[in-house]
Amino acid sequence: MARMRSSSEVRENAVTKNADVFHVKSCSSEEVYTITFDNSSSLPKCTCPDFHRFFLWCKHMFAIFRIYPNVSWSALPEWYRESPF
C-alpha cells in the first residue's frame, strides 16, 4: 500500500511511453527507470532498485496505472494476474 500511495509523488510529465515501454523519471534524482509490462510470456518489470530488491510492484508501476487509464491490472496476462505469488 505504501508503494501505491507514494506513486502520487510521480508527476504526469515524468512519465513517457514509447510503444509498450514506459520511462519514469525518478522523483529524487536524474535517473530514468524503464518499465515494461511486456507480452503474454514475460513478467512486468522495472529497472528501479526497489523492484530489483523485492520483485514487488513499485511506485513507478502504480504511477503508470494512474496516468494511463488504458494500462491496468486487468490488461496484464491472465497467467500473471491469477498467480498465487
Residue pairs with C-beta under 8 A, 6 or more apart in sequence:
3 50
3 56
3 57
3 58
3 59
3 62
4 59
4 62
6 59
7 59
7 60
7 61
7 62
7 63
7 65
7 66
8 63
8 66
9 27
9 59
10 24
10 27
10 59
10 60
10 63
10 66
10 67
12 67
14 24
14 25
14 27
14 63
15 22
15 23
15 24
15 25
15 63
15 64
15 67
15 68
16 22
16 23
17 23
17 68
20 36
20 37
20 38
20 39
21 34
21 35
21 36
22 34
22 35
22 36
22 60
22 64
22 68
23 32
23 33
23 34
23 35
24 32
24 33
24 35
24 46
24 60
24 63
24 64
25 31
25 32
25 33
26 32
26 33
26 48
33 46
33 47
33 48
33 60
34 46
34 47
35 44
35 45
35 46
35 47
35 60
35 61
35 64
36 42
36 44
36 45
37 44
37 71
37 75
37 76
38 44
38 45
39 77
40 77
40 79
41 77
43 80
44 57
44 61
44 76
44 80
45 51
46 58
46 60
46 61
48 58
48 60
50 56
50 58
50 59
51 57
51 58
51 60
51 61
64 71
65 71
65 72
65 73
73 81
74 81
